[in-house]
Amino acid sequence: MSMSTAPRRTPLPVVLAGGRGHGRHHLKNIRRLQDRGLVRLVGVCEPRRLTDQELDGFEAPRQSADFAALLESTGAAVAVVSTPIHTHTELALLAAERGVHILLEKPPAPSFAEFRRMADGVTAAGVACQIGFQTLGSGAVPAIRALIAEGAIGEVLGVGAAGAWVREEAYYHRAPWAGRRRLDGAEVIDGALTNPLAHAVSTALAIDGSIGVDDTAEIETELFRAYDIEADDTSCVRITTARGSRVTVAATLCAERSAEAYVVVHGERGRITCWFNRDRVLLERSGHEDVETVFGRTDLLENLVEHVTAGAPLLAPPESSGAFMRVVEAIRTSPDPAELPPGSWQVATDGGAAADGGARRRVVPGIDALVAESAETLSLYSELGAPWALTTRVVGA
């Protein structure tokens, strides 16, 4: 008796652009998928070569600072782009022009025009592009959408999101573009809502069902900074969608203590809270027991490989970031973030005195509660009475 076996898949050759910083997470994930026989790392694009220790587990992939030449010399089928924000469009287009499929780290671009140029170029080249919003691979988002559709919490009154994180001063010294709105004439827009807490914006919009470029009607922004940077580190945004729903996202990198970011859906008969970094969902309804569920998540690079090799639908194509990029554009075209006045922030040291190696950071007293109240009431900071926010409200398109 003969036994049939599934044909062995040839691993897709992958080039990684940006192997340090967040790129280390991509290296770890590529190693995981390589161990499963789905991909093989054939090249790394970095200004400085990665060491053997950094490439532990890989068999000497080619290294070059010339991304285009590296793609051509390795015969790459997939490029993972994890480089500074203002380089995303050009690198994605270099890959697309060579027929290479792309996993592009979030945010996909620093402006709506650059995003449109990238997305149109990818479409014209006929390659697949996945944007690195990992929560769009979570089973939590479609599950929440299903609960809303079946009326589990009645009519939806709005969606709020909250992110209160801690970032030390060193965070803004890690790279020349960190905390910048522009660099050497190029747009960067490395603010709290557009980069570190971009997942809060993207997930809230996805849960609301408003992800397309035409799904936003009005965007209100309030942008502030405690750190000595160009971009915002404490900000909030309220999106009125094309169908009239409201989505509010409040964020800070100057929290009193770091907390897990979340999205909450307010309904007339209950609420659904999603701690999206852990795919955890809590359904609360009067007259019912609370129901908590932890969902699985599909890795976006693995999904891209399945799309290329077996036709699986992409979970985070560029069109799923259209509304998010409208928010980025509203932030980009807003006045530069307002500097928080003296006395509204403090310096804290974690792990000992700064002179002894303790990590210095800036803290806005009361901001943790303010971020949570914004998500709870769908209000902007100025509407909640924050004295430093009363004169800076801007309405974008």
C-alpha positions as CSV (number, residue, x, y, z in Angstrom):
1,M,0.0,0.0,0.0
2,S,1.4,3.4,-1.0
3,M,1.0,6.5,1.1
4,S,0.5,9.9,-0.5
5,T,2.3,12.9,1.0
6,A,1.8,16.6,0.5
7,P,4.5,18.0,-1.8
8,R,7.3,19.7,0.0
9,R,7.2,23.4,-0.3
10,T,10.3,25.3,-1.4
11,P,11.1,28.0,1.2
12,L,10.6,31.6,-0.2
13,P,13.8,33.6,-0.2
14,V,13.5,36.7,2.0
15,V,15.5,39.9,2.3
16,L,15.2,42.0,5.5
17,A,15.8,45.7,5.2
18,G,16.6,46.9,8.7
19,G,18.0,44.2,11.0
20,R,18.4,46.2,14.1
21,G,16.0,48.0,16.4
22,H,12.5,46.7,15.6
23,G,14.1,44.6,12.9
24,R,15.3,42.2,15.6
25,H,11.7,41.1,16.0
26,H,11.5,40.4,12.3
27,L,14.8,38.4,12.5
28,K,13.3,36.3,15.3
29,N,10.1,35.7,13.3
30,I,12.0,34.9,10.1
31,R,14.1,32.4,12.0
32,R,10.9,30.8,13.3
33,L,9.4,30.5,9.8
34,Q,12.7,29.3,8.4
35,D,12.7,26.5,11.0
36,R,9.3,25.5,9.6
37,G,10.6,25.4,6.1
38,L,8.4,28.4,4.9
39,V,11.1,30.9,4.2
40,R,14.9,31.3,4.2
41,L,16.8,34.5,4.9
42,V,19.0,35.3,1.9
43,G,19.9,38.9,2.5
44,V,20.1,41.7,5.1
45,C,20.2,45.4,4.2
46,E,21.9,47.5,6.8
47,P,24.4,50.4,6.7
48,R,26.5,48.4,9.2
49,R,26.8,44.6,8.7
50,L,25.1,42.5,11.3
51,T,27.5,40.4,13.4
52,D,27.5,36.6,13.5
53,Q,26.0,36.8,16.9
54,E,23.1,38.9,15.6
55,L,22.6,36.4,12.8
56,D,22.7,33.3,15.0
57,G,20.6,30.6,13.4
58,F,21.1,31.8,9.9
59,E,23.7,30.5,7.4
60,A,25.6,33.7,6.3
61,P,22.9,35.6,4.3
62,R,24.4,38.2,1.9
63,Q,24.7,41.7,3.4
64,S,24.7,45.0,1.7
65,A,23.6,48.6,2.2
66,D,22.3,48.6,-1.4
67,F,18.8,47.3,-1.2
68,A,18.1,47.1,-4.9
69,A,21.3,45.3,-5.6
70,L,20.7,42.9,-2.8
71,L,17.2,42.0,-4.0
72,E,18.6,41.3,-7.5
73,S,21.6,39.3,-6.4
74,T,19.7,37.1,-4.0
75,G,16.6,36.4,-6.1
76,A,14.4,37.4,-3.2
77,A,10.7,36.7,-3.5
78,V,9.8,38.6,-0.3
79,A,11.2,41.8,1.3
80,V,10.5,42.7,4.9
81,V,11.0,46.5,5.2
82,S,11.6,47.6,8.8
83,T,13.5,50.9,8.3
84,P,12.9,54.6,9.3
85,I,9.4,55.8,8.4
86,H,10.5,58.3,5.7
87,T,12.3,55.5,3.7
88,H,9.2,53.2,3.5
89,T,7.8,54.4,0.2
90,E,11.0,54.3,-1.8
91,L,12.1,50.9,-0.5
92,A,8.7,49.4,-1.1
93,L,8.7,50.7,-4.7
94,L,12.2,49.4,-5.3
95,A,11.0,45.9,-4.2
96,A,7.8,46.2,-6.3
97,E,9.6,47.2,-9.4
98,R,11.6,44.0,-9.1
99,G,8.6,41.8,-8.6
100,V,9.3,41.2,-4.9
101,H,6.4,40.9,-2.5
102,I,6.5,43.2,0.6
103,L,5.9,43.2,4.3
104,L,6.0,46.9,5.1
105,E,6.4,47.9,8.7
106,K,3.8,50.4,10.1
107,P,3.2,53.3,9.7
108,P,3.3,52.6,5.9
109,A,4.2,56.2,5.1
110,P,4.6,59.6,6.7
111,S,2.0,61.3,4.5
112,F,-1.1,60.4,2.6
113,A,0.5,61.3,-0.7
114,E,3.5,59.0,-0.1
115,F,1.1,56.2,1.0
116,R,-0.9,56.7,-2.2
117,R,2.2,56.6,-4.3
118,M,3.4,53.4,-2.6
119,A,0.0,51.7,-2.9
120,D,-0.5,52.6,-6.5
121,G,3.0,51.5,-7.4
122,V,2.5,48.1,-5.7
123,T,-0.7,47.6,-7.5
124,A,0.8,48.6,-10.9
125,A,3.7,46.1,-10.3
126,G,1.3,43.3,-9.5
127,V,3.0,42.3,-6.2
128,A,1.5,41.7,-2.8
129,C,2.0,44.1,0.0
130,Q,1.2,43.5,3.6
131,I,1.3,46.4,6.1
132,G,2.7,45.4,9.5
133,F,-0.4,46.1,11.7
134,Q,-0.2,42.8,13.5
135,T,-3.5,43.2,15.3
136,L,-5.3,42.9,11.9
137,G,-4.2,39.3,12.0
138,S,-5.9,38.8,15.4
139,G,-9.1,36.7,15.7
140,A,-10.3,39.3,18.2
141,V,-11.1,41.9,15.6
142,P,-13.6,39.8,13.5
143,A,-15.0,38.3,16.7
144,I,-15.8,41.8,18.0
145,R,-17.2,42.8,14.7
146,A,-19.5,39.8,14.8
147,L,-20.7,40.6,18.3
148,I,-21.5,44.1,17.2
149,A,-23.4,42.9,14.1
150,E,-25.5,40.5,16.2
151,G,-26.5,43.2,18.6
152,A,-24.7,41.8,21.6
153,I,-24.4,45.3,23.2
154,G,-27.2,47.0,21.3
155,E,-26.6,50.1,19.3
156,V,-22.9,51.2,19.3
157,L,-22.4,54.6,20.9
158,G,-18.8,55.0,20.0
159,V,-15.3,53.4,20.1
160,G,-12.6,54.7,22.4
161,A,-8.9,53.6,22.7
162,A,-6.3,54.3,25.4
163,G,-2.6,53.9,25.4
164,A,-0.6,55.0,28.5
165,W,3.0,54.0,27.9
166,V,6.4,54.9,29.4
167,R,9.3,55.9,27.2
168,E,12.7,56.9,28.6
169,E,14.8,59.8,27.3
170,A,17.0,57.3,25.6
171,Y,14.1,56.4,23.3
172,Y,14.4,59.7,21.5
173,H,18.2,59.3,21.1
174,R,18.1,55.9,19.5
175,A,18.1,57.2,15.9
176,P,18.3,60.6,14.2
177,W,14.7,60.4,13.0
178,A,13.2,59.5,16.5
179,G,10.7,62.0,17.7
180,R,11.0,64.1,14.5
181,R,8.2,65.5,12.3
182,R,10.7,66.1,9.5
183,L,14.3,65.4,8.8
184,D,16.6,66.9,6.2
185,G,13.5,68.1,4.3
186,A,11.7,64.8,4.4
187,E,8.5,64.1,6.4
188,V,8.9,61.7,9.3
189,I,5.9,62.3,11.6
190,D,7.2,60.0,14.4
191,G,4.5,60.8,17.0
192,A,2.8,58.8,19.7
193,L,-0.3,58.1,17.6
194,T,1.5,57.5,14.3
195,N,4.2,55.1,15.4
196,P,4.4,53.5,18.9
197,L,0.7,53.6,19.5
198,A,-0.4,53.4,15.8
199,H,-1.9,50.0,16.6
200,A,-4.4,51.6,18.9
201,V,-5.6,53.8,16.0
202,S,-5.6,51.1,13.5
203,T,-7.3,48.6,15.7
204,A,-10.0,51.0,16.8
205,L,-10.8,51.9,13.2
206,A,-10.9,48.2,12.2
207,I,-13.3,47.4,15.1
208,D,-15.5,50.2,14.0
209,G,-15.4,48.9,10.5
210,S,-13.9,52.2,9.2
211,I,-10.6,51.3,7.4
212,G,-10.9,52.7,3.9
213,V,-9.6,56.0,2.5
214,D,-13.2,57.3,2.2
215,D,-14.4,56.1,5.6
216,T,-13.5,59.3,7.6
217,A,-15.4,62.6,7.5
218,E,-13.8,64.8,10.2
219,I,-10.6,64.4,12.3
220,E,-9.9,66.4,15.4
221,T,-6.4,66.4,16.8
222,E,-4.8,67.6,20.0
223,L,-1.0,67.2,20.0
224,F,1.4,67.9,22.8
225,R,5.0,67.2,23.9
226,A,6.7,67.0,27.3
227,Y,9.9,65.8,25.8
228,D,12.3,68.2,23.9
229,I,11.3,66.8,20.5
230,E,9.4,67.9,17.4
231,A,6.7,65.3,17.4
232,D,3.9,64.6,19.9
233,D,4.4,62.3,22.9
234,T,1.0,63.0,24.5
235,S,-1.9,63.4,22.1
236,C,-5.5,62.5,21.2
237,V,-7.6,62.3,18.1
238,R,-11.3,62.0,17.4
239,I,-12.5,60.6,14.1
240,T,-16.0,61.1,12.9
241,T,-16.5,58.5,10.2
242,A,-18.4,58.8,6.9
243,R,-21.4,57.0,8.4
244,G,-21.4,59.2,11.6
245,S,-19.8,56.9,14.1
246,R,-17.1,58.3,16.5
247,V,-13.7,56.8,17.3
248,T,-11.5,58.5,19.9
249,V,-7.8,57.5,20.6
250,A,-5.9,59.0,23.5
251,A,-2.2,58.2,23.9
252,T,0.9,59.2,26.0
253,L,4.5,58.1,26.2
254,C,4.8,60.0,29.5
255,A,2.6,57.8,31.7
256,E,3.0,57.6,35.4
257,R,3.2,53.8,34.9
258,S,3.0,51.8,31.8
259,A,-0.3,50.0,31.2
260,E,-1.7,47.7,28.5
261,A,-3.3,49.6,25.6
262,Y,-6.9,48.8,24.8
263,V,-9.9,49.6,22.7
264,V,-13.4,49.8,24.2
265,V,-16.7,49.6,22.3
266,H,-19.5,51.4,24.1
267,G,-23.0,50.1,23.4
268,E,-26.4,51.0,24.8
269,R,-26.6,47.6,26.6
270,G,-23.0,46.8,27.4
271,R,-19.4,47.2,26.3
272,I,-16.6,45.2,24.7
273,T,-13.0,45.8,25.7
274,C,-10.1,44.5,23.7
275,W,-6.5,44.4,25.0
276,F,-5.2,44.1,21.5
277,N,-1.6,43.3,22.3
278,R,-2.7,40.1,23.9
279,D,-5.8,39.4,21.8
280,R,-8.0,39.4,25.0
281,V,-11.6,40.4,24.8
282,L,-14.1,41.1,27.6
283,L,-17.8,41.3,26.9
284,E,-19.8,43.0,29.7
285,R,-23.6,43.2,29.6
286,S,-26.1,44.0,32.3
287,G,-28.0,40.9,33.3
288,H,-25.3,38.6,31.9
289,E,-22.1,37.1,33.2
290,D,-19.0,38.7,31.9
291,V,-17.4,36.6,29.1
292,E,-13.6,36.8,28.6
293,T,-12.0,35.2,25.5
294,V,-8.4,35.1,24.3
295,F,-8.1,34.7,20.5
296,G,-5.4,33.4,18.3
297,R,-3.4,35.5,15.9
298,T,-2.1,34.8,12.4
299,D,1.4,36.1,11.8
300,L,1.4,38.6,8.9
301,L,4.6,37.4,7.3
302,E,3.3,33.8,7.4
303,N,0.0,35.1,5.9
304,L,1.9,36.9,3.1
305,V,3.8,33.6,2.4
306,E,0.4,31.7,2.2
307,H,-1.0,34.4,-0.1
308,V,2.0,34.1,-2.5
309,T,2.1,30.3,-2.5
310,A,-1.5,29.3,-2.0
311,G,-3.7,32.3,-2.7
312,A,-4.8,33.0,0.9
313,P,-6.4,36.5,1.3
314,L,-4.1,39.1,2.7
315,L,-5.0,40.2,6.2
316,A,-3.5,43.7,6.1
317,P,-3.2,45.0,2.5
318,P,-2.6,48.7,1.9
319,E,-6.4,49.4,1.5
320,S,-6.9,48.3,5.2
321,S,-4.7,51.3,6.2
322,G,-6.6,54.0,4.3
323,A,-8.4,55.5,7.2
324,F,-5.4,55.2,9.4
325,M,-3.4,57.2,6.8
326,R,-6.1,59.9,6.8
327,V,-5.4,60.2,10.6
328,V,-1.6,60.4,9.9
329,E,-2.3,63.1,7.3
330,A,-4.5,65.1,9.8
331,I,-1.6,64.9,12.3
332,R,1.0,65.9,9.7
333,T,-1.0,69.0,8.6
334,S,-1.8,70.0,12.2
335,P,0.3,72.7,13.8
336,D,3.4,71.4,15.4
337,P,2.7,69.9,18.9
338,A,2.4,72.4,21.7
339,E,5.1,72.3,24.3
340,L,3.6,71.4,27.7
341,P,4.2,74.4,30.1
342,P,6.6,74.2,33.0
343,G,5.0,72.4,36.0
344,S,2.8,70.2,33.9
345,W,5.5,67.4,33.7
346,Q,8.2,66.0,35.9
347,V,11.4,64.1,35.6
348,A,11.5,60.6,37.0
349,T,14.3,58.1,37.3
350,D,13.6,54.3,37.2
351,G,16.1,51.9,38.6
352,G,18.1,54.4,40.7
353,A,19.6,57.8,40.4
354,A,20.4,59.0,36.9
355,A,24.1,59.4,37.9
356,D,24.1,55.7,38.9
357,G,22.6,54.5,35.6
358,G,18.9,55.1,36.4
359,A,16.8,55.7,33.4
360,R,15.4,59.2,33.1
361,R,12.0,59.8,31.8
362,R,9.4,62.6,31.7
363,V,6.0,62.1,33.4
364,V,2.8,64.1,33.0
365,P,1.0,63.8,36.4
366,G,-2.6,62.7,36.0
367,I,-2.2,61.7,32.4
368,D,-3.0,58.0,33.0
369,A,-6.4,58.8,34.3
370,L,-7.0,61.4,31.6
371,V,-6.2,58.8,28.8
372,A,-8.6,56.4,30.4
373,E,-11.3,59.0,30.8
374,S,-11.0,60.0,27.1
375,A,-11.6,56.4,26.0
376,E,-14.5,56.2,28.4
377,T,-16.2,59.4,27.4
378,L,-15.0,59.7,23.8
379,S,-13.7,63.2,24.8
380,L,-10.6,65.1,23.8
381,Y,-8.2,66.3,26.5
382,S,-9.4,69.9,26.3
383,E,-13.0,68.7,26.8
384,L,-11.8,66.9,30.0
385,G,-10.4,70.1,31.5
386,A,-6.7,69.5,31.1
387,P,-5.4,73.1,31.6
388,W,-2.6,72.6,29.1
389,A,-5.0,71.5,26.4
390,L,-7.6,74.2,26.4
391,T,-6.3,76.3,23.4
392,T,-4.9,73.7,20.9
393,R,-7.8,71.9,19.4
394,V,-7.5,71.5,15.6
395,V,-10.0,70.0,13.2
396,G,-8.5,68.2,10.2
397,A,-10.1,67.0,7.0
